[in-house]
Amino acid sequence: MSRIGKMPVVIPAGVTVNFANGVVTVKGAKGTLTQKIEGDIIIKVEGAHALVEKAVDSPELDAKHGLYRALLHNMVVGVSEGYCKTLKVNGVGWKVAKQGKKLVLNVGFSHPIEVEEPAGVTLACPNPNEITVSGIDKTLVGQTAANIRTIREPEPYHGYGIAYSDEVIERKEGKTGGKGKK
């Protein structure tokens, strides 16, 4: 049995959790999220807690038990607090700007790169070298931030690139010219 799956999910005030026909719906101040539950997994709401339980005992359900509990917890946190990822842009002359629903990145290419804002995610530029990705769906926020990061991944010699704000880039020593030559 999954240790994570056994833990109850705390439901804060203002958030409602409904489970019917294999679909869990979580409503809160920031929005509504739904997730289809596959297998014999049951979600019971008891007061301010939600429990994820297995109807039968099988190895397949052991894996899904913890997964669906984690997904439910992420949904509850998303509709009550939301999620945010911050990216730093580091490079000489590199900058980022928001134009309507698009993010325009000038990151060392011959042309600017435009990133469309997906539905359910808000892109913002507090300053020319910072991007914030926020929304209620944790997976969508994380995937959008990862997609933006892949436009120009950080390189280890100068540290140029788009990196997460808390990411540590291992720096390498560059070539040393002329040592050992005669």
C-alpha positions as CSV (number, residue, x, y, z in Angstrom):
1,M,0.0,0.0,0.0
2,S,1.3,3.5,-0.9
3,R,2.4,5.6,2.0
4,I,1.6,8.8,0.1
5,G,-1.8,7.4,-0.9
6,K,-2.8,6.8,2.7
7,M,-2.3,10.4,3.7
8,P,-5.5,12.5,3.7
9,V,-5.7,15.6,1.6
10,V,-6.6,18.7,3.6
11,I,-9.3,20.8,2.0
12,P,-9.0,24.4,2.9
13,A,-12.1,26.7,3.4
14,G,-13.6,27.8,0.1
15,V,-12.5,24.7,-1.8
16,T,-15.0,21.9,-2.7
17,V,-14.1,18.4,-3.9
18,N,-16.6,16.3,-5.8
19,F,-16.1,12.7,-7.1
20,A,-18.7,11.2,-9.4
21,N,-18.5,8.7,-12.4
22,G,-14.7,8.4,-12.1
23,V,-14.1,12.1,-12.4
24,V,-12.9,14.3,-9.5
25,T,-13.7,18.0,-9.7
26,V,-12.1,20.6,-7.4
27,K,-13.5,24.1,-7.3
28,G,-11.9,27.0,-5.5
29,A,-11.4,30.8,-5.6
30,K,-8.9,30.7,-8.5
31,G,-10.9,28.3,-10.7
32,T,-12.0,24.7,-11.4
33,L,-9.9,21.6,-12.2
34,T,-11.0,18.1,-13.2
35,Q,-9.2,14.8,-13.4
36,K,-10.4,11.5,-14.7
37,I,-9.6,8.6,-12.2
38,E,-8.9,5.3,-13.9
39,G,-9.1,1.9,-12.0
40,D,-10.9,1.0,-8.8
41,I,-9.9,4.2,-6.9
42,I,-12.5,5.9,-4.8
43,I,-12.2,9.4,-3.3
44,K,-14.2,10.0,-0.1
45,V,-14.7,13.5,1.2
46,E,-15.1,13.6,5.0
47,G,-15.4,17.1,6.4
48,A,-12.2,19.1,5.7
49,H,-10.3,16.0,4.4
50,A,-10.4,13.9,1.3
51,L,-9.2,10.3,1.3
52,V,-8.1,8.3,-1.7
53,E,-8.9,4.6,-1.3
54,K,-8.5,1.4,-3.3
55,A,-11.6,-0.7,-3.9
56,V,-9.4,-3.9,-4.5
57,D,-5.9,-4.7,-3.6
58,S,-3.6,-5.1,-6.7
59,P,-0.1,-4.0,-7.7
60,E,-1.4,-1.8,-10.5
61,L,-3.6,0.1,-8.0
62,D,-0.8,0.5,-5.5
63,A,1.0,2.6,-8.1
64,K,-2.1,4.6,-9.0
65,H,-3.1,5.1,-5.3
66,G,-0.2,7.5,-4.5
67,L,-0.4,9.1,-8.0
68,Y,-4.0,10.1,-7.7
69,R,-3.6,11.3,-4.1
70,A,-0.7,13.6,-5.3
71,L,-2.7,14.8,-8.2
72,L,-5.7,15.6,-5.9
73,H,-3.4,17.5,-3.6
74,N,-1.9,19.5,-6.5
75,M,-5.4,20.4,-7.6
76,V,-6.5,21.6,-4.2
77,V,-3.3,23.7,-3.8
78,G,-3.8,25.1,-7.4
79,V,-7.3,26.3,-7.0
80,S,-6.6,27.8,-3.5
81,E,-3.1,29.3,-3.9
82,G,-1.9,28.7,-7.5
83,Y,1.5,27.8,-8.9
84,C,4.3,30.1,-10.1
85,K,7.7,29.4,-11.8
86,T,10.3,32.1,-12.4
87,L,12.8,32.0,-15.2
88,K,15.9,34.2,-15.5
89,V,17.3,35.3,-18.9
90,N,21.1,35.7,-18.8
91,G,23.0,37.0,-21.9
92,V,24.6,40.1,-23.3
93,G,21.8,42.2,-24.9
94,W,19.2,39.5,-24.2
95,K,15.7,40.7,-23.2
96,V,12.1,39.6,-22.9
97,A,8.9,41.6,-23.4
98,K,5.2,40.9,-23.2
99,Q,3.1,42.0,-26.2
100,G,-0.5,41.2,-25.7
101,K,-0.9,37.4,-25.2
102,K,2.6,36.8,-26.6
103,L,6.0,36.6,-25.0
104,V,8.8,38.0,-27.3
105,L,12.3,36.7,-26.5
106,N,15.4,38.3,-28.0
107,V,17.9,35.7,-26.9
108,G,20.8,35.8,-29.3
109,F,19.1,34.5,-32.5
110,S,18.9,36.5,-35.7
111,H,15.2,36.9,-35.1
112,P,12.9,37.3,-32.0
113,I,11.2,34.2,-30.7
114,E,7.4,34.5,-30.0
115,V,5.8,32.3,-27.4
116,E,2.0,32.1,-27.3
117,E,0.4,32.2,-23.9
118,P,-1.4,28.8,-23.4
119,A,-5.0,28.7,-22.0
120,G,-4.8,28.5,-18.2
121,V,-1.4,30.0,-17.9
122,T,-0.3,33.6,-17.4
123,L,3.1,34.8,-18.6
124,A,4.5,38.0,-17.2
125,C,7.8,40.0,-17.4
126,P,8.4,41.9,-14.2
127,N,11.7,43.1,-15.7
128,P,13.5,42.6,-19.1
129,N,15.5,39.6,-17.8
130,E,12.8,37.7,-15.9
131,I,9.8,35.6,-16.9
132,T,7.1,34.4,-14.5
133,V,4.8,31.6,-15.5
134,S,1.7,31.2,-13.2
135,G,-1.6,29.3,-13.2
136,I,-3.7,26.8,-11.3
137,D,-2.6,23.6,-13.0
138,K,0.8,22.5,-11.7
139,T,1.6,20.3,-14.7
140,L,0.6,23.0,-17.3
141,V,2.7,25.6,-15.5
142,G,5.7,23.3,-15.2
143,Q,5.5,22.2,-18.9
144,T,5.1,25.8,-20.1
145,A,8.2,26.9,-18.1
146,A,10.1,23.9,-19.4
147,N,9.1,24.7,-23.0
148,I,10.4,28.3,-22.6
149,R,13.6,27.1,-21.1
150,T,14.3,24.8,-24.0
151,I,14.4,27.8,-26.4
152,R,17.9,28.6,-25.0
153,E,19.1,26.2,-22.3
154,P,21.9,27.5,-20.1
155,E,25.4,26.7,-21.2
156,P,28.2,26.0,-18.7
157,Y,31.0,28.3,-19.9
158,H,29.4,31.8,-19.6
159,G,26.1,30.9,-18.0
160,Y,24.1,32.3,-20.9
161,G,20.7,31.0,-21.4
162,I,17.2,30.7,-19.8
163,A,17.3,29.1,-16.4
164,Y,14.9,28.6,-13.5
165,S,15.5,31.2,-10.8
166,D,16.6,28.6,-8.3
167,E,18.6,26.5,-10.7
168,V,22.4,26.2,-10.1
169,I,24.4,26.1,-13.3
170,E,27.7,24.2,-12.9
171,R,30.3,26.5,-14.5
172,K,33.2,25.0,-16.4
173,E,36.7,26.4,-16.9
174,G,37.3,27.5,-20.5
175,K,40.3,26.7,-22.7
176,T,43.6,28.1,-21.5
177,G,45.5,29.4,-24.5
178,G,49.2,28.6,-25.0
179,K,49.9,26.5,-21.9
180,G,52.3,23.7,-22.5
181,K,53.2,24.7,-26.1
182,K,56.8,25.4,-27.2
